[in-house]
Amino acid sequence: MDNKNISLIWLICGPSSAGKSTFIQSEKCKEITNLPENTPTIMAHTFQSNQVLNPKTILHYNMLQSETLWEKMIGIFSQNGSKKTEFDFEKIPSWTSIKRARADIKAVVLVCSRDTLLKRIKKRKFVEVKGLKKQKLYPKAKWIKMISSVNLELLYQQWCEELKLNGIPFTLVNTETDTYKMIENESEMLNVIKQEKTKYSKAKIKEILKRKVFEYQRIELPYGFYTKGADRSDTRDTIFPDSLDGKSLLDIGCALGYMCFEAEKLGAKKVVGYDLKKKRFEGANILKDIKGSNVEFHLGDIFTETIEEQFDIVLFLNVIHHLPEPVSALRKLSHLAREKLIIEFPTINDIKFKKTVSSFERSWDEFPFIGVSEINTAKQTFVFTPKAIERILMNHDKLFRKIDFLDSPMDDRKIAICHK
């Protein structure tokens, strides 16, 4: 290619709140790029490959700018690690336009941890868009959910590979602080991303997981460790909004505290979990300590204790079918919920229940039926149809103004979102 009249683009890239705008104004940026102070900055989502460029230009590039990318990342880069398919960055229009530009491209990749990103997001008020007569509010809830869900390690790794494939040289910079320390290699980059606010060493966490069994729920821990339990992220995404900022939450039958930790991550100001099993209670507190969490865990039966405090949200997930008096339990919890009671329950289509009856019609699920199960064989007390839950909470007692019924990620179970 004839280098005459070829412009130079410096791509300053990172997720939202990685510190791109602040870095562009810093002395470190001038040192790395050797660009003059008056170098124009373009927001990458407005960039067109055929637009006339200055000899030197800065592109402010959000690695998660695209809604399409966001939707893909939730599946591909989810923290549970179940999907690791490479993402096709060619589908992002702004990135395609940048690569087609008649310009030499160099990049600075700004790196910081999830905790740092979330803290910055919560403090932001407006979107950084030049030329608007009125400032646009920054969509905190969307970005909190996005950054909480995306596996940052994989995102950064894939992005670095994309730059390499396109022959774009890049520099890694740590933006945890405004000292902007240079990152020597991608292994060091991953260490910056993974850092957690924990007093435990990597070796200590590894030793605890080897010595103690944490069952039932998969819970993410520092340094990429996790407990060997079921992944409940699909249920989390079904029941939680994008943000729980400032909310209080009570989780009945919290087990190791997965939903409690996730609620805290989404901004809940007070989170309390109850469980009957001592082993799970002890395990939850160990995990809490490792994670540096503020969740309160209690060992006890909430249905025999007197609780005066109300919570914005009460979770009652996969517990009701173990109770001898489920209707009275629902009534008690309805009084503890200020805004929502969320119930996950097995329906009469539950395979364990169906094995306890000689004949079965699937259409029965359309009626307000409560199925009496068998304790010895099915390990259940009762199962419910959605209509039965609705009648108990909205007909017998007008405890909620509406109930939304959703399919649970678990087979033959439903989720009831009960609104005050």
C-alpha positions in Angstrom: 0.0 0.0 0.0 1.2 3.5 -0.8 1.9 5.2 2.5 1.4 8.6 1.1 -1.6 10.4 2.7 -2.2 7.4 5.1 -3.5 8.6 8.4 -2.6 7.1 11.8 -5.3 5.9 14.1 -4.7 5.2 17.8 -7.4 2.9 19.1 -7.9 3.5 22.9 -10.0 0.5 23.9 -11.5 -1.2 26.9 -15.0 -1.9 28.4 -17.3 0.8 29.6 -15.7 2.6 32.6 -12.2 1.2 32.0 -11.0 4.8 32.0 -10.7 5.6 28.2 -11.6 9.3 28.4 -9.4 10.0 31.4 -6.5 8.1 29.9 -6.8 10.0 26.6 -6.2 13.2 28.6 -3.3 11.8 30.6 0.5 12.3 30.2 0.8 8.6 29.8 -1.3 8.6 26.7 0.9 11.3 25.2 4.0 9.3 26.2 2.8 6.1 24.6 1.2 7.6 21.4 3.5 10.6 21.0 0.4 12.5 19.9 0.0 16.3 20.3 -2.5 17.7 22.8 -5.0 18.9 20.0 -5.3 15.4 18.4 -9.0 14.9 17.7 -10.9 12.1 19.4 -13.7 10.2 17.7 -16.2 7.9 19.4 -15.8 4.6 17.6 -19.5 3.9 17.2 -19.8 7.0 15.0 -16.8 6.1 12.8 -17.2 5.6 9.0 -14.5 3.9 7.0 -14.8 6.5 4.2 -14.7 9.6 6.4 -11.9 12.1 6.0 -9.4 11.7 8.8 -6.8 14.0 10.3 -3.2 12.8 9.9 -3.5 11.5 13.4 -6.7 10.5 15.2 -7.7 8.9 18.5 -10.6 6.4 18.4 -12.4 6.0 21.8 -13.4 2.3 21.5 -15.8 0.5 23.9 -15.1 -3.2 23.5 -18.7 -3.9 24.6 -20.3 -1.0 22.7 -22.6 -3.1 20.5 -26.0 -4.5 21.7 -25.3 -7.4 19.3 -21.9 -8.0 21.0 -23.6 -7.8 24.4 -26.1 -10.5 23.5 -23.5 -12.7 22.1 -21.1 -12.2 25.0 -23.7 -13.4 27.6 -23.8 -16.8 25.9 -20.2 -17.0 24.7 -18.3 -15.4 27.5 -20.5 -16.3 30.5 -18.6 -16.7 33.8 -19.7 -20.3 34.3 -17.3 -21.2 31.4 -19.8 -23.6 29.8 -19.4 -21.9 26.4 -16.2 -20.8 24.9 -17.0 -20.4 21.2 -15.0 -17.7 19.6 -17.0 -14.6 18.8 -17.0 -13.2 15.2 -16.0 -9.6 15.7 -16.7 -9.0 12.0 -20.4 -8.7 12.9 -19.7 -5.4 14.8 -20.2 -2.6 12.2 -17.9 0.0 13.9 -15.0 -2.6 14.0 -15.5 -3.5 10.4 -15.4 0.2 9.5 -12.2 0.8 11.4 -10.4 -2.0 9.7 -11.5 -0.7 6.3 -10.1 2.7 7.0 -7.2 4.0 4.9 -5.0 4.3 7.9 -2.3 2.7 10.0 -3.8 1.5 13.3 -2.2 1.1 16.7 -3.9 0.3 19.9 -3.8 0.8 23.7 -5.8 -1.8 25.6 -6.9 -0.5 29.0 -7.1 -3.3 31.6 -8.8 -3.4 35.0 -10.8 -5.8 37.2 -14.5 -6.4 37.4 -14.7 -4.9 40.9 -13.2 -1.7 39.7 -15.4 -1.5 36.6 -18.6 -2.0 38.7 -17.6 0.7 41.3 -17.0 3.2 38.5 -20.2 2.3 36.8 -22.2 2.9 39.9 -20.7 6.4 40.3 -21.4 7.5 36.7 -24.3 9.8 35.8 -24.0 10.7 32.1 -23.0 9.2 28.8 -19.8 10.6 27.2 -21.2 11.9 23.9 -20.0 15.2 22.5 -22.3 17.6 20.8 -25.5 16.8 22.7 -27.6 19.8 23.9 -28.8 17.8 26.8 -26.7 15.2 28.6 -27.9 11.6 28.2 -28.2 9.6 31.4 -25.8 6.7 31.7 -27.6 3.3 31.7 -26.1 2.0 34.9 -28.5 -1.0 35.1 -27.5 -2.3 31.7 -23.8 -2.0 32.3 -23.9 -3.5 35.7 -25.6 -6.6 34.3 -23.2 -6.7 31.3 -20.0 -6.4 33.3 -21.3 -8.8 36.0 -22.2 -11.5 33.4 -19.3 -11.3 30.9 -16.2 -13.3 31.5 -13.6 -10.5 31.3 -10.6 -12.8 31.0 -12.0 -14.4 27.8 -13.2 -11.1 26.5 -9.7 -9.5 26.8 -8.0 -12.6 25.4 -10.3 -12.7 22.4 -9.8 -9.0 21.8 -6.0 -9.3 21.9 -6.2 -12.2 19.4 -8.4 -10.1 17.1 -5.8 -7.3 17.2 -3.0 -9.7 16.4 -5.0 -11.3 13.5 -5.4 -7.9 11.9 -1.7 -6.9 12.4 -2.5 -4.2 14.9 0.3 -3.7 17.4 -1.0 -2.9 20.9 0.2 -1.8 24.3 -1.4 -3.1 27.6 -2.0 -0.5 30.3 -3.3 -1.1 33.9 -6.0 1.4 34.7 -6.8 0.2 38.2 -5.1 3.5 39.3 -4.1 6.7 37.5 -0.5 5.7 37.6 -1.1 3.7 34.4 1.5 1.0 34.9 2.5 -0.8 31.7 1.5 -4.5 31.5 4.3 -6.6 30.1 2.3 -9.5 28.7 -1.1 -11.2 28.5 -0.4 -13.4 31.5 0.1 -10.3 33.6 -3.0 -8.8 32.0 -5.1 -11.8 33.3 -3.7 -11.3 36.8 -4.9 -7.7 36.7 -8.4 -8.7 35.5 -8.7 -11.6 38.0 -7.7 -9.7 41.1 -10.3 -9.9 43.8 -10.6 -8.1 47.1 -9.7 -11.1 49.3 -7.4 -11.8 52.2 -6.9 -15.4 50.9 -4.0 -16.5 48.8 -4.5 -18.6 45.7 -2.8 -21.5 47.5 -5.1 -21.2 50.5 -8.3 -21.2 48.5 -7.1 -24.2 46.5 -6.4 -26.0 49.8 -9.8 -25.2 51.2 -11.6 -26.5 48.1 -9.6 -29.7 48.2 -10.2 -30.3 51.9 -13.9 -29.3 52.2 -16.8 -30.4 50.0 -19.0 -27.5 48.7 -22.0 -29.1 47.0 -25.3 -28.0 45.5 -24.3 -24.6 43.9 -21.5 -23.4 41.7 -20.1 -20.2 43.2 -17.3 -18.2 41.6 -14.3 -17.5 43.8 -11.1 -15.4 43.4 -8.3 -16.5 41.0 -10.7 -18.4 38.8 -11.7 -21.0 41.4 -15.3 -22.2 41.9 -17.3 -24.7 43.9 -18.4 -27.9 42.3 -22.2 -27.5 42.3 -25.1 -26.9 39.9 -24.9 -23.7 37.7 -27.9 -21.6 38.7 -27.0 -18.6 36.5 -30.1 -19.2 34.2 -32.4 -18.9 37.2 -30.5 -15.8 38.4 -31.0 -14.2 35.0 -34.7 -15.1 35.1 -35.6 -13.7 38.5 -33.2 -10.7 38.9 -33.5 -7.4 37.1 -30.5 -5.6 35.6 -29.8 -3.9 38.9 -30.7 -4.4 42.6 -29.1 -1.1 43.6 -30.2 -0.1 47.1 -32.6 -3.1 47.6 -32.8 -5.5 50.5 -33.2 -9.2 49.9 -34.0 -12.3 52.0 -33.2 -15.8 50.6 -35.0 -18.7 52.3 -33.1 -22.0 51.9 -30.1 -20.2 50.5 -27.8 -23.2 50.7 -24.2 -22.0 50.0 -25.5 -18.5 49.2 -25.3 -18.3 45.4 -28.3 -16.0 45.0 -27.2 -13.9 47.9 -23.8 -13.3 46.4 -25.3 -12.5 43.0 -27.8 -10.1 44.6 -24.9 -8.3 46.4 -23.0 -8.2 43.1 -26.0 -6.4 41.5 -25.9 -3.7 44.1 -28.3 -4.9 46.9 -27.5 -3.0 50.0 -28.6 -5.7 52.5 -28.7 -9.4 51.8 -29.7 -12.1 54.3 -29.7 -15.9 53.8 -31.3 -18.6 55.9 -30.7 -22.3 55.8 -31.6 -25.3 58.0 -28.5 -27.4 57.2 -25.5 -26.7 59.4 -23.0 -28.0 56.8 -24.4 -25.5 54.2 -24.5 -22.7 56.7 -20.8 -23.3 57.6 -19.9 -23.5 53.9 -21.7 -20.3 53.0 -19.7 -18.4 55.7 -16.4 -19.8 54.5 -17.2 -18.7 51.0 -18.4 -15.3 52.3 -15.0 -14.8 54.0 -13.1 -15.8 50.9 -15.1 -13.5 48.7 -15.0 -10.6 51.2 -18.8 -10.4 51.1 -21.2 -8.6 53.5 -24.0 -11.1 53.2 -25.5 -12.2 56.5 -26.1 -15.9 56.9 -28.3 -17.5 59.6 -28.7 -21.1 60.6 -32.3 -21.7 61.6 -36.0 -22.2 60.7 -37.5 -18.9 59.6 -41.0 -20.3 60.0 -40.5 -20.9 63.7 -38.7 -17.6 64.4 -40.2 -14.2 64.9 -38.9 -11.8 62.2 -40.2 -8.2 62.3 -38.0 -6.8 59.5 -39.3 -6.6 55.9 -37.3 -7.0 52.8 -37.8 -5.6 49.3 -37.4 -9.0 47.8 -37.9 -12.4 49.3 -36.6 -15.6 47.5 -38.3 -18.9 48.2 -36.6 -21.2 45.6 -37.2 -24.9 45.5 -38.1 -25.1 49.2 -41.9 -25.2 49.3 -42.2 -28.9 48.4 -40.2 -29.9 51.5 -42.5 -28.2 53.9 -45.3 -29.8 55.9 -47.4 -26.6 56.0 -46.6 -24.8 52.7 -49.7 -22.6 52.7 -49.0 -21.0 56.0 -45.4 -20.5 54.9 -46.5 -18.6 51.9 -48.6 -16.3 54.0 -45.8 -15.6 56.4 -43.3 -14.8 53.6 -45.9 -12.6 51.9 -45.8 -10.3 55.0 -42.0 -10.2 54.9 -41.9 -9.1 51.3 -42.2 -5.3 50.7 -42.1 -5.5 46.9 -41.8 -9.1 45.6 -42.0 -12.7 46.7 -40.3 -15.0 44.2 -41.2 -18.7 44.4 -39.7 -21.6 42.4 -41.8 -24.7 42.8 -42.3 -28.2 41.2 -45.6 -28.6 39.4 -47.8 -31.7 39.3 -45.8 -32.6 36.1 -42.8 -33.2 38.2 -41.4 -36.6 37.4 -40.9 -37.6 41.1 -44.6 -36.8 41.8 -45.9 -38.6 38.7 -44.2 -41.8 39.9 -46.4 -41.7 43.0 -49.7 -41.7 41.1 -51.2 -44.6 39.1 -52.7 -42.4 36.4 -51.9 -38.8 35.3 -53.3 -36.2 32.9 -51.1 -33.4 31.8 -54.1 -31.2 31.4 -54.5 -31.2 35.2 -51.8 -28.6 35.3 -54.5 -26.1 34.1 -56.5 -26.5 37.3 -55.9 -25.1 40.8 -54.6 -28.4 42.1 -52.2 -29.3 44.9 -50.6 -32.7 44.6 -49.9 -34.6 47.8 -46.7 -36.4 47.2 -45.0 -39.2 49.1 -42.3 -38.5 51.7 -40.5 -41.8 51.6 -40.3 -42.3 47.8 -40.4 -38.9 46.3 -38.9 -36.9 49.2 -41.6 -34.3 48.7 -44.6 -33.1 50.6 -46.7 -31.2 48.1 -46.5 -30.0 44.5 -48.6 -27.2 43.0 -50.1 -25.9 39.8 -49.7 -22.2 39.0 -53.4 -21.7 39.4 -53.2 -23.1 43.0 -50.5 -20.7 43.9 -52.5 -17.9 42.4 -55.7 -18.7 44.4 -53.8 -19.1 47.7 -52.1 -15.7 47.3 -54.7 -13.6 45.5 -58.1 -15.2 46.1 -58.1 -16.7 49.6 -56.0 -13.7 50.8 -55.4 -10.7 48.6 -51.6 -10.6 49.4 -50.4 -9.5 46.0 -51.8 -7.4 43.2 -50.4 -9.7 40.4 -48.3 -12.8 39.8 -46.2 -13.5 36.8 -45.6 -17.2 36.1 -42.4 -18.1 34.2 -40.9 -21.3 33.1 -38.0 -22.4 35.4 -34.7 -23.5 33.9 -35.3 -26.7 35.9 -37.5 -29.3 34.3 -41.2 -29.3 35.3 -40.9 -26.3 37.6 -42.3 -22.9 37.5 -41.3 -19.5 38.9 -43.9 -17.2 40.4 -43.0 -13.5 40.6 -45.5 -12.1 43.1 -45.8 -8.3 43.0 -47.1 -6.2 46.0 
